[in-house]
């Protein structure tokens, strides 16, 4: 490799090849972190699955094909590995983009990353403690009838739980997203109020896409999103007033 490529650019910035090398380094560390996290989660897979089964109460589960239970355990271990490795993943992302940011941009990104984690955790906890027990009770208890007993496949149940938790964790980022747009001056309270009906329609469609194909889960997701949207409108009002005052 020539000196003109391997050395830093005259202004002190990294060259294109050095950026690729830095990205490669961050990706390798991230992949290794996920693999280690996956291994740790698989070592405690029984405890993790038991935790996921708790919202189901006393329901029993079955598996309907020889590899189903093993594949489910591996899937849970991988998802858990990503969660366990998430601090390292975020740190590596920060280390990669931090040199290109100004001081003000660094503060904003750190705030966004921190609040994103907070909102994601709140969404997951809300889904785990409130939404899942209600949804499971509805499908397993209220819809059951004499002579028809619920027998849930462990793979379908875990898929239902993980997709619900992930959906709520993602949609609870809405206030943060609106906050960033308002800080950049891209949205205003008047704009959000004017397009409220359109947003409600989008929320319903998004809930149908993110949740399992049942009305109860979709309503349990759409309701909190609408409340979060109204909270986002309130946030933009505060930001607009702060900008006007300054």
C-alpha positions as CSV (number, residue, x, y, z in Angstrom):
1,X,0.0,0.0,0.0
2,X,1.4,3.4,-1.0
3,X,2.3,6.0,1.6
4,X,-0.3,8.4,0.1
5,X,-3.0,5.8,0.9
6,X,-1.8,4.5,4.3
7,X,-1.0,7.9,5.9
8,X,-3.5,10.3,7.2
9,X,-4.9,13.1,4.9
10,X,-3.2,16.5,5.1
11,X,-6.0,17.9,7.2
12,X,-5.6,15.1,9.8
13,X,-8.7,13.1,8.7
14,X,-8.5,9.5,7.9
15,X,-8.3,8.3,4.3
16,X,-11.0,6.2,2.7
17,X,-8.9,3.0,3.1
18,X,-8.4,3.8,6.8
19,X,-12.1,4.4,7.2
20,X,-12.7,0.9,5.8
21,X,-10.1,-0.6,8.1
22,X,-11.7,1.2,11.1
23,X,-15.1,-0.1,10.1
24,X,-13.8,-3.6,9.7
25,X,-12.2,-3.4,13.2
26,X,-15.5,-2.2,14.7
27,X,-17.5,-4.9,12.9
28,X,-15.2,-7.7,14.0
29,X,-15.4,-6.6,17.6
30,X,-19.2,-6.3,17.4
31,X,-19.6,-9.8,15.8
32,X,-17.3,-11.3,18.5
33,X,-19.4,-9.5,21.2
34,X,-22.6,-11.0,19.8
35,X,-21.1,-14.5,19.6
36,X,-19.9,-14.3,23.2
37,X,-23.2,-13.0,24.3
38,X,-25.0,-15.7,22.4
39,X,-22.8,-18.3,24.1
40,X,-23.5,-16.9,27.5
41,X,-27.3,-16.8,26.8
42,X,-27.3,-20.4,25.6
43,X,-25.6,-21.4,28.8
44,X,-28.5,-20.0,30.7
45,X,-31.2,-20.8,28.1
46,X,-33.5,-22.6,30.5
47,X,-33.7,-19.6,32.8
48,X,-34.2,-17.2,29.9
49,X,-37.0,-19.3,28.4
50,X,-38.6,-19.6,31.8
51,X,-38.6,-15.8,32.0
52,X,-40.3,-15.6,28.6
53,X,-42.9,-18.2,29.6
54,X,-43.9,-16.3,32.8
55,X,-46.5,-14.1,31.1
56,X,-48.3,-17.3,30.0
57,X,-49.0,-18.3,33.6
58,X,-49.8,-22.0,34.0
59,X,-50.0,-22.8,30.3
60,X,-48.1,-25.8,29.0
61,X,-46.2,-25.8,25.7
62,X,-45.4,-28.4,23.1
63,X,-43.1,-28.8,20.2
64,X,-44.3,-30.4,17.0
65,X,-41.1,-31.3,15.2
66,X,-37.9,-32.9,16.4
67,X,-35.6,-29.8,15.9
68,X,-38.2,-27.2,16.9
69,X,-37.1,-26.9,20.5
70,X,-33.4,-26.7,19.7
71,X,-34.0,-24.1,16.9
72,X,-36.1,-22.0,19.3
73,X,-33.4,-22.1,22.0
74,X,-30.8,-21.0,19.4
75,X,-33.0,-18.2,18.2
76,X,-33.6,-17.0,21.8
77,X,-29.9,-17.3,22.5
78,X,-29.0,-15.1,19.5
79,X,-31.6,-12.5,20.4
80,X,-30.3,-12.5,23.9
81,X,-26.7,-12.3,22.7
82,X,-27.5,-9.1,20.8
83,X,-29.1,-7.7,23.9
84,X,-26.2,-8.6,26.1
85,X,-23.7,-7.2,23.5
86,X,-25.7,-4.0,22.9
87,X,-23.5,-1.9,25.1
88,X,-20.4,-2.9,23.2
89,X,-22.3,-2.5,19.9
90,X,-23.3,1.0,20.8
91,X,-19.8,1.8,22.0
92,X,-18.2,0.6,18.8
93,X,-20.8,2.6,16.8
94,X,-19.9,5.7,18.9
95,X,-16.1,5.1,18.4
96,X,-16.6,4.9,14.7
97,X,-18.7,8.1,14.2
98,X,-17.3,10.2,17.1
99,X,-14.2,11.5,15.2
100,X,-16.4,13.0,12.4
101,X,-18.7,14.9,14.8
102,X,-18.4,18.3,16.3
103,X,-18.7,18.9,20.1
104,X,-22.3,19.9,19.9
105,X,-23.2,17.0,17.6
106,X,-21.5,14.6,20.0
107,X,-23.6,15.8,22.9
108,X,-26.8,15.3,20.8
109,X,-25.8,11.8,19.7
110,X,-24.9,10.7,23.2
111,X,-28.3,12.1,24.4
112,X,-30.1,10.3,21.6
113,X,-28.3,7.0,22.3
114,X,-29.0,7.2,26.0
115,X,-32.7,8.2,25.7
116,X,-33.1,5.6,22.9
117,X,-32.0,2.9,25.3
118,X,-34.3,4.3,28.1
119,X,-37.4,4.4,25.8
120,X,-36.6,1.0,24.4
121,X,-36.4,-0.6,27.9
122,X,-39.6,1.2,29.0
123,X,-41.4,-0.2,25.9
124,X,-40.2,-3.7,26.5
125,X,-41.1,-3.6,30.2
126,X,-44.6,-2.3,29.3
127,X,-45.1,-5.0,26.8
128,X,-43.8,-7.7,29.1
129,X,-45.7,-6.7,32.2
130,X,-49.0,-5.3,30.7
131,X,-49.6,-6.3,27.1
132,X,-48.4,-9.9,27.0
133,X,-50.5,-11.1,30.0
134,X,-53.6,-9.4,28.6
135,X,-53.1,-10.8,25.1
136,X,-52.3,-14.3,26.3
137,X,-55.3,-14.4,28.7
138,X,-57.6,-13.3,25.9
139,X,-56.4,-16.0,23.5
140,X,-55.8,-18.8,26.0
141,X,-58.6,-18.3,28.5
142,X,-61.5,-16.2,27.0
143,X,-61.4,-17.8,23.6
144,X,-61.2,-21.4,24.9
145,X,-64.3,-23.5,25.1
146,X,-65.3,-26.9,26.5
147,X,-63.6,-29.7,24.7
148,X,-61.1,-27.4,23.0
149,X,-57.9,-26.9,25.1
150,X,-55.1,-24.5,24.2
151,X,-51.9,-26.3,23.3
152,X,-49.2,-23.7,22.2
153,X,-46.2,-24.6,20.2
154,X,-43.1,-23.2,22.0
155,X,-41.7,-21.9,18.7
156,X,-44.9,-19.9,17.9
157,X,-45.1,-18.7,21.5
158,X,-41.5,-17.4,21.7
159,X,-42.0,-15.8,18.3
160,X,-45.1,-14.0,19.5
161,X,-43.4,-12.8,22.7
162,X,-40.2,-11.6,21.0
163,X,-42.0,-9.8,18.2
164,X,-44.3,-8.1,20.7
165,X,-41.4,-7.0,22.9
166,X,-39.4,-5.8,19.9
167,X,-42.4,-3.9,18.4
168,X,-43.0,-2.0,21.6
169,X,-39.4,-1.3,22.1
170,X,-39.2,0.3,18.7
171,X,-42.4,2.3,18.7
172,X,-41.5,3.8,22.1
173,X,-38.8,5.6,20.3
174,X,-41.4,8.0,18.8
175,X,-41.0,10.8,21.3
176,X,-37.2,10.8,20.8
177,X,-37.7,10.8,17.0
178,X,-40.1,13.7,17.2
179,X,-37.7,15.5,19.6
180,X,-34.8,15.3,17.2
181,X,-37.0,16.5,14.3
182,X,-38.3,19.4,16.4
183,X,-34.7,20.3,17.4
184,X,-33.8,20.5,13.8
185,X,-36.8,22.7,13.0
186,X,-38.4,20.1,10.7
187,X,-41.7,19.7,12.6
188,X,-43.8,22.1,14.7
189,X,-46.8,21.6,17.0
190,X,-49.1,23.1,14.4
191,X,-47.8,20.6,11.8
192,X,-48.3,17.6,14.2
193,X,-51.8,18.7,15.1
194,X,-52.8,19.3,11.4
195,X,-51.7,15.8,10.4
196,X,-53.1,14.0,13.5
197,X,-55.7,12.0,11.4
198,X,-53.0,10.9,9.0
199,X,-50.7,9.9,11.8
200,X,-53.5,7.8,13.5
201,X,-54.0,5.9,10.2
202,X,-50.3,5.3,9.9
203,X,-50.2,4.1,13.6
204,X,-52.9,1.6,12.9
205,X,-51.2,0.3,9.8
206,X,-47.8,0.2,11.6
207,X,-49.4,-1.7,14.5
208,X,-50.8,-4.3,12.1
209,X,-47.4,-4.7,10.5
210,X,-45.3,-4.9,13.7
211,X,-47.5,-7.1,15.9
212,X,-48.7,-10.7,15.4
213,X,-51.8,-11.0,13.2
214,X,-54.4,-10.4,15.8
215,X,-56.6,-7.5,16.7
216,X,-55.9,-7.5,20.4
217,X,-52.1,-7.1,20.0
218,X,-52.6,-4.4,17.4
219,X,-54.9,-2.4,19.7
220,X,-52.6,-2.8,22.6
221,X,-49.8,-1.4,20.5
222,X,-51.8,1.3,18.7
223,X,-53.2,2.8,22.0
224,X,-49.8,3.5,23.6
225,X,-48.4,4.9,20.3
226,X,-51.3,7.4,20.1
227,X,-50.5,8.5,23.7
228,X,-46.8,8.8,22.8
229,X,-47.7,10.9,19.8
230,X,-49.7,13.3,21.9
231,X,-46.7,13.4,24.3
232,X,-44.5,14.2,21.3
233,X,-46.8,17.1,20.4
234,X,-46.3,18.4,24.0
235,X,-42.5,18.1,23.6
236,X,-42.5,20.1,20.4
237,X,-44.5,22.8,22.2
238,X,-41.8,23.1,24.9
239,X,-39.0,23.1,22.3
240,X,-40.8,25.8,20.2
241,X,-41.3,28.0,23.2
242,X,-37.7,27.6,24.2
243,X,-36.4,28.6,20.8
244,X,-38.8,31.6,20.7
245,X,-37.7,32.7,24.1
246,X,-34.0,32.5,23.1
